[in-house]
Protein backbone atom coordinates (compact mmCIF):
# COMPACT_ATOMS: atom_id res chain seq x y z
CA UNK A 1 0.00 0.00 0.00
CA UNK A 2 1.35 3.44 -0.91
CA UNK A 3 2.36 5.68 1.97
CA UNK A 4 1.27 8.75 -0.04
CA UNK A 5 -2.22 10.01 -0.67
CA UNK A 6 -3.30 10.65 -4.30
CA UNK A 7 -2.86 14.39 -3.68
CA UNK A 8 0.64 13.89 -2.29
CA UNK A 9 1.62 11.67 -5.22
CA UNK A 10 0.36 14.28 -7.67
CA UNK A 11 2.33 17.01 -5.89
CA UNK A 12 5.45 14.84 -5.84
CA UNK A 13 5.19 14.14 -9.57
CA UNK A 14 4.59 17.80 -10.33
CA UNK A 15 7.71 18.80 -8.42
CA UNK A 16 9.74 16.00 -9.99
CA UNK A 17 8.80 17.05 -13.52
CA UNK A 18 9.57 20.63 -12.57
CA UNK A 19 13.06 19.68 -11.41
CA UNK A 20 13.92 17.86 -14.63
CA UNK A 21 11.94 20.08 -16.93
CA UNK A 22 14.94 21.61 -18.68
CA UNK A 23 18.46 20.67 -19.69
CA UNK A 24 19.83 23.13 -17.15
CA UNK A 25 17.77 21.67 -14.30
CA UNK A 26 18.84 18.14 -15.26
CA UNK A 27 22.50 19.10 -15.37
CA UNK A 28 22.31 20.95 -12.07
CA UNK A 29 20.63 17.98 -10.39
CA UNK A 30 23.17 15.50 -11.76
CA UNK A 31 26.09 17.70 -10.71
CA UNK A 32 24.85 17.89 -7.13
CA UNK A 33 23.17 21.28 -6.96
CA UNK A 34 20.31 21.40 -4.46
CA UNK A 35 16.94 23.15 -4.57
CA UNK A 36 15.97 25.47 -1.74
CA UNK A 37 12.23 24.79 -2.06
CA UNK A 38 11.00 22.29 -4.70
CA UNK A 39 7.43 23.60 -4.30
CA UNK A 40 8.33 27.20 -5.10
CA UNK A 41 7.08 28.69 -8.36
CA UNK A 42 10.58 29.82 -9.31
CA UNK A 43 13.24 27.34 -8.25
CA UNK A 44 16.38 28.52 -6.54
CA UNK A 45 19.31 26.16 -6.96
CA UNK A 46 22.32 26.45 -4.65
CA UNK A 47 25.79 24.89 -4.57
CA UNK A 48 25.97 22.88 -1.30
CA UNK A 49 29.71 23.29 -0.62
CA UNK A 50 29.13 27.04 -0.29
CA UNK A 51 25.98 26.80 1.83
CA UNK A 52 25.58 27.38 5.57
CA UNK A 53 24.96 24.24 7.61
CA UNK A 54 21.32 23.18 7.33
CA UNK A 55 20.55 25.51 4.42
CA UNK A 56 17.72 24.07 2.34
CA UNK A 57 17.61 21.01 4.56
CA UNK A 58 21.24 20.02 4.01
CA UNK A 59 22.44 17.46 6.57
CA UNK A 60 25.11 18.36 9.11
CA UNK A 61 28.28 16.55 7.92
CA UNK A 62 29.09 15.74 11.57
CA UNK A 63 25.64 14.43 12.47
CA UNK A 64 26.36 10.70 12.33
CA UNK A 65 29.62 10.86 14.30
CA UNK A 66 28.05 13.24 16.81
CA UNK A 67 25.40 10.63 17.55
CA UNK A 68 28.15 8.12 18.36
CA UNK A 69 30.44 10.52 20.22
CA UNK A 70 28.38 13.57 21.24
CA UNK A 71 31.13 14.92 23.52
CA UNK A 72 33.82 14.82 20.83
CA UNK A 73 32.13 16.47 17.86
CA UNK A 74 30.34 19.79 17.74
CA UNK A 75 27.86 20.79 15.01
CA UNK A 76 29.62 21.60 11.77
CA UNK A 77 30.64 25.22 11.45
CA UNK A 78 31.17 26.91 8.13
CA UNK A 79 32.18 30.46 7.20
CA UNK A 80 29.64 30.54 4.38
CA UNK A 81 26.81 32.97 5.02
CA UNK A 82 25.03 32.85 1.66
CA UNK A 83 25.53 30.10 -0.96
CA UNK A 84 26.16 30.48 -4.65
CA UNK A 85 22.71 30.43 -6.28
CA UNK A 86 21.16 29.97 -9.71
CA UNK A 87 17.64 31.17 -10.51
CA UNK A 88 15.52 31.59 -13.64
CA UNK A 89 13.69 34.85 -14.13
CA UNK A 90 12.53 36.88 -17.09
CA UNK A 91 13.78 34.33 -19.60
CA UNK A 92 17.33 34.47 -18.20
CA UNK A 93 19.40 32.43 -15.77
CA UNK A 94 21.00 34.47 -12.99
CA UNK A 95 24.06 33.37 -11.00
CA UNK A 96 24.54 35.06 -7.63
CA UNK A 97 27.77 34.18 -5.93
CA UNK A 98 28.05 33.20 -2.30
CA UNK A 99 29.45 35.18 0.60
CA UNK A 100 31.49 34.14 3.62
CA UNK A 101 33.12 35.77 6.61
CA UNK A 102 36.22 36.56 4.54
CA UNK A 103 34.81 36.29 1.02
CA UNK A 104 32.78 38.93 -0.75
CA UNK A 105 30.54 37.78 -3.60
CA UNK A 106 31.38 38.58 -7.20
CA UNK A 107 28.91 40.58 -9.27
CA UNK A 108 25.86 38.56 -10.29
CA UNK A 109 25.88 37.29 -13.88
CA UNK A 110 22.90 36.81 -16.22
CA UNK A 111 22.87 34.17 -18.95
CA UNK A 112 20.40 34.53 -21.81
CA UNK A 113 21.31 31.17 -23.35
CA UNK A 114 21.10 27.96 -21.31
CA UNK A 115 24.11 26.56 -23.15
CA UNK A 116 26.25 29.47 -21.99
CA UNK A 117 25.34 28.72 -18.37
CA UNK A 118 26.03 25.01 -18.77
CA UNK A 119 29.42 25.74 -20.31
CA UNK A 120 30.27 27.95 -17.33
CA UNK A 121 29.08 25.61 -14.54
CA UNK A 122 32.51 24.20 -13.70
CA UNK A 123 33.94 27.70 -13.21
CA UNK A 124 30.93 28.68 -11.09
CA UNK A 125 31.36 25.60 -8.91
CA UNK A 126 35.08 26.34 -8.43
CA UNK A 127 34.60 30.03 -7.62
CA UNK A 128 36.36 31.94 -6.12
CA UNK A 129 39.21 29.63 -7.09
CA UNK A 130 39.95 29.09 -10.76
CA UNK A 131 39.34 25.80 -12.54
CA UNK A 132 43.08 25.30 -13.01
CA UNK A 133 43.88 25.89 -9.35
CA UNK A 134 41.07 23.59 -8.27
CA UNK A 135 42.35 20.84 -10.57
CA UNK A 136 45.88 21.33 -9.27
CA UNK A 137 44.73 20.95 -5.66
CA UNK A 138 42.74 17.83 -6.54
CA UNK A 139 45.65 16.22 -8.38
CA UNK A 140 48.08 17.07 -5.58
CA UNK A 141 45.69 15.54 -3.06
CA UNK A 142 45.44 12.27 -5.00
CA UNK A 143 49.23 11.97 -5.10
CA UNK A 144 49.53 12.74 -1.38
CA UNK A 145 46.88 10.19 -0.40
CA UNK A 146 48.33 7.44 -2.60
CA UNK A 147 51.85 8.12 -1.33
CA UNK A 148 50.66 8.03 2.30
CA UNK A 149 48.78 4.77 1.73
CA UNK A 150 51.78 3.22 0.01
CA UNK A 151 53.95 4.01 3.04
CA UNK A 152 51.31 3.29 5.69
CA UNK A 153 51.32 6.93 6.76
CA UNK A 154 48.58 9.25 7.93
CA UNK A 155 47.32 12.15 5.87
CA UNK A 156 45.29 15.16 6.89
CA UNK A 157 41.53 14.85 6.61
CA UNK A 158 38.82 17.46 6.09
CA UNK A 159 35.06 17.66 6.53
CA UNK A 160 33.33 16.18 3.49
CA UNK A 161 30.19 18.10 2.58
CA UNK A 162 27.50 17.56 -0.02
CA UNK A 163 27.45 16.61 -2.83
CA UNK A 164 30.70 14.72 -2.19
CA UNK A 165 29.40 12.89 0.89
CA UNK A 166 26.52 11.34 -1.03
CA UNK A 167 28.81 10.38 -3.91
CA UNK A 168 31.21 8.66 -1.53
CA UNK A 169 28.35 6.89 0.22
CA UNK A 170 27.16 5.46 -3.10
CA UNK A 171 30.66 4.23 -3.99
CA UNK A 172 31.19 2.71 -0.55
CA UNK A 173 27.82 0.94 -0.76
CA UNK A 174 28.96 -0.72 -3.98
CA UNK A 175 32.31 -1.60 -2.40
CA UNK A 176 30.56 -3.34 0.51
CA UNK A 177 28.22 -5.18 -1.85
CA UNK A 178 31.02 -6.43 -4.11
CA UNK A 179 33.19 -7.37 -1.14
CA UNK A 180 30.33 -9.53 0.15
CA UNK A 181 30.00 -11.21 -3.25
CA UNK A 182 33.72 -12.01 -3.24
CA UNK A 183 33.44 -13.36 0.30
CA UNK A 184 30.67 -15.71 -0.74
CA UNK A 185 32.65 -16.94 -3.72
CA UNK A 186 35.78 -17.43 -1.63
CA UNK A 187 33.83 -19.47 0.89
CA UNK A 188 32.72 -21.84 -1.84
CA UNK A 189 29.07 -20.85 -1.73
CA UNK A 190 27.10 -19.97 -4.82
CA UNK A 191 25.84 -16.42 -4.98
CA UNK A 192 22.47 -16.32 -3.35
CA UNK A 193 20.72 -13.68 -1.32
CA UNK A 194 23.61 -11.40 -0.30
CA UNK A 195 24.02 -10.30 3.30
CA UNK A 196 24.60 -6.82 1.90
CA UNK A 197 21.76 -5.37 -0.15
CA UNK A 198 22.54 -4.38 -3.72
CA UNK A 199 22.70 -0.57 -3.98
CA UNK A 200 19.92 1.19 -5.84
CA UNK A 201 22.37 3.59 -7.51
CA UNK A 202 23.98 2.86 -10.87
CA UNK A 203 27.34 1.12 -10.67
CA UNK A 204 29.79 3.16 -12.73
CA UNK A 205 32.37 1.32 -14.81
CA UNK A 206 35.93 1.27 -13.53
CA UNK A 207 37.69 1.00 -10.19
CA UNK A 208 35.52 1.95 -7.23
CA UNK A 209 38.62 2.70 -5.19
CA UNK A 210 39.89 5.14 -7.83
CA UNK A 211 36.46 6.75 -8.07
CA UNK A 212 36.42 7.25 -4.30
CA UNK A 213 39.86 8.88 -4.44
CA UNK A 214 38.70 11.30 -7.12
CA UNK A 215 35.61 12.28 -5.14
CA UNK A 216 37.63 12.67 -1.93
CA UNK A 217 40.11 14.89 -3.77
CA UNK A 218 37.26 17.07 -5.03
CA UNK A 219 35.93 17.32 -1.47
CA UNK A 220 39.42 18.28 -0.28
CA UNK A 221 39.70 21.09 -2.85
CA UNK A 222 36.29 22.33 -1.72
CA UNK A 223 37.47 22.28 1.90
CA UNK A 224 40.52 24.33 0.92
CA UNK A 225 38.22 26.87 -0.71
CA UNK A 226 36.07 27.03 2.42
CA UNK A 227 39.11 27.51 4.66
CA UNK A 228 40.16 30.47 2.53
CA UNK A 229 36.62 31.84 2.70
CA UNK A 230 37.11 31.91 6.47
CA UNK A 231 40.25 34.00 6.02
CA UNK A 232 42.70 31.18 6.71
CA UNK A 233 45.03 31.11 3.73
CA UNK A 234 47.30 28.55 5.39
CA UNK A 235 44.53 26.14 6.36
CA UNK A 236 44.71 22.56 5.14
C-alpha positions in Angstrom: 0.0 0.0 0.0 1.3 3.4 -0.9 2.4 5.7 2.0 1.3 8.7 0.0 -2.2 10.0 -0.7 -3.3 10.7 -4.3 -2.9 14.4 -3.7 0.6 13.9 -2.3 1.6 11.7 -5.2 0.4 14.3 -7.7 2.3 17.0 -5.9 5.4 14.8 -5.8 5.2 14.1 -9.6 4.6 17.8 -10.3 7.7 18.8 -8.4 9.7 16.0 -10.0 8.8 17.0 -13.5 9.6 20.6 -12.6 13.1 19.7 -11.4 13.9 17.9 -14.6 11.9 20.1 -16.9 14.9 21.6 -18.7 18.5 20.7 -19.7 19.8 23.1 -17.2 17.8 21.7 -14.3 18.8 18.1 -15.3 22.5 19.1 -15.4 22.3 21.0 -12.1 20.6 18.0 -10.4 23.2 15.5 -11.8 26.1 17.7 -10.7 24.9 17.9 -7.1 23.2 21.3 -7.0 20.3 21.4 -4.5 16.9 23.2 -4.6 16.0 25.5 -1.7 12.2 24.8 -2.1 11.0 22.3 -4.7 7.4 23.6 -4.3 8.3 27.2 -5.1 7.1 28.7 -8.4 10.6 29.8 -9.3 13.2 27.3 -8.3 16.4 28.5 -6.5 19.3 26.2 -7.0 22.3 26.4 -4.7 25.8 24.9 -4.6 26.0 22.9 -1.3 29.7 23.3 -0.6 29.1 27.0 -0.3 26.0 26.8 1.8 25.6 27.4 5.6 25.0 24.2 7.6 21.3 23.2 7.3 20.6 25.5 4.4 17.7 24.1 2.3 17.6 21.0 4.6 21.2 20.0 4.0 22.4 17.5 6.6 25.1 18.4 9.1 28.3 16.6 7.9 29.1 15.7 11.6 25.6 14.4 12.5 26.4 10.7 12.3 29.6 10.9 14.3 28.0 13.2 16.8 25.4 10.6 17.6 28.2 8.1 18.4 30.4 10.5 20.2 28.4 13.6 21.2 31.1 14.9 23.5 33.8 14.8 20.8 32.1 16.5 17.9 30.3 19.8 17.7 27.9 20.8 15.0 29.6 21.6 11.8 30.6 25.2 11.4 31.2 26.9 8.1 32.2 30.5 7.2 29.6 30.5 4.4 26.8 33.0 5.0 25.0 32.9 1.7 25.5 30.1 -1.0 26.2 30.5 -4.7 22.7 30.4 -6.3 21.2 30.0 -9.7 17.6 31.2 -10.5 15.5 31.6 -13.6 13.7 34.8 -14.1 12.5 36.9 -17.1 13.8 34.3 -19.6 17.3 34.5 -18.2 19.4 32.4 -15.8 21.0 34.5 -13.0 24.1 33.4 -11.0 24.5 35.1 -7.6 27.8 34.2 -5.9 28.1 33.2 -2.3 29.4 35.2 0.6 31.5 34.1 3.6 33.1 35.8 6.6 36.2 36.6 4.5 34.8 36.3 1.0 32.8 38.9 -0.8 30.5 37.8 -3.6 31.4 38.6 -7.2 28.9 40.6 -9.3 25.9 38.6 -10.3 25.9 37.3 -13.9 22.9 36.8 -16.2 22.9 34.2 -19.0 20.4 34.5 -21.8 21.3 31.2 -23.3 21.1 28.0 -21.3 24.1 26.6 -23.2 26.3 29.5 -22.0 25.3 28.7 -18.4 26.0 25.0 -18.8 29.4 25.7 -20.3 30.3 27.9 -17.3 29.1 25.6 -14.5 32.5 24.2 -13.7 33.9 27.7 -13.2 30.9 28.7 -11.1 31.4 25.6 -8.9 35.1 26.3 -8.4 34.6 30.0 -7.6 36.4 31.9 -6.1 39.2 29.6 -7.1 39.9 29.1 -10.8 39.3 25.8 -12.5 43.1 25.3 -13.0 43.9 25.9 -9.4 41.1 23.6 -8.3 42.3 20.8 -10.6 45.9 21.3 -9.3 44.7 21.0 -5.7 42.7 17.8 -6.5 45.7 16.2 -8.4 48.1 17.1 -5.6 45.7 15.5 -3.1 45.4 12.3 -5.0 49.2 12.0 -5.1 49.5 12.7 -1.4 46.9 10.2 -0.4 48.3 7.4 -2.6 51.8 8.1 -1.3 50.7 8.0 2.3 48.8 4.8 1.7 51.8 3.2 0.0 54.0 4.0 3.0 51.3 3.3 5.7 51.3 6.9 6.8 48.6 9.2 7.9 47.3 12.1 5.9 45.3 15.2 6.9 41.5 14.9 6.6 38.8 17.5 6.1 35.1 17.7 6.5 33.3 16.2 3.5 30.2 18.1 2.6 27.5 17.6 0.0 27.5 16.6 -2.8 30.7 14.7 -2.2 29.4 12.9 0.9 26.5 11.3 -1.0 28.8 10.4 -3.9 31.2 8.7 -1.5 28.3 6.9 0.2 27.2 5.5 -3.1 30.7 4.2 -4.0 31.2 2.7 -0.6 27.8 0.9 -0.8 29.0 -0.7 -4.0 32.3 -1.6 -2.4 30.6 -3.3 0.5 28.2 -5.2 -1.8 31.0 -6.4 -4.1 33.2 -7.4 -1.1 30.3 -9.5 0.1 30.0 -11.2 -3.2 33.7 -12.0 -3.2 33.4 -13.4 0.3 30.7 -15.7 -0.7 32.6 -16.9 -3.7 35.8 -17.4 -1.6 33.8 -19.5 0.9 32.7 -21.8 -1.8 29.1 -20.9 -1.7 27.1 -20.0 -4.8 25.8 -16.4 -5.0 22.5 -16.3 -3.3 20.7 -13.7 -1.3 23.6 -11.4 -0.3 24.0 -10.3 3.3 24.6 -6.8 1.9 21.8 -5.4 -0.2 22.5 -4.4 -3.7 22.7 -0.6 -4.0 19.9 1.2 -5.8 22.4 3.6 -7.5 24.0 2.9 -10.9 27.3 1.1 -10.7 29.8 3.2 -12.7 32.4 1.3 -14.8 35.9 1.3 -13.5 37.7 1.0 -10.2 35.5 1.9 -7.2 38.6 2.7 -5.2 39.9 5.1 -7.8 36.5 6.7 -8.1 36.4 7.3 -4.3 39.9 8.9 -4.4 38.7 11.3 -7.1 35.6 12.3 -5.1 37.6 12.7 -1.9 40.1 14.9 -3.8 37.3 17.1 -5.0 35.9 17.3 -1.5 39.4 18.3 -0.3 39.7 21.1 -2.8 36.3 22.3 -1.7 37.5 22.3 1.9 40.5 24.3 0.9 38.2 26.9 -0.7 36.1 27.0 2.4 39.1 27.5 4.7 40.2 30.5 2.5 36.6 31.8 2.7 37.1 31.9 6.5 40.3 34.0 6.0 42.7 31.2 6.7 45.0 31.1 3.7 47.3 28.5 5.4 44.5 26.1 6.4 44.7 22.6 5.1 
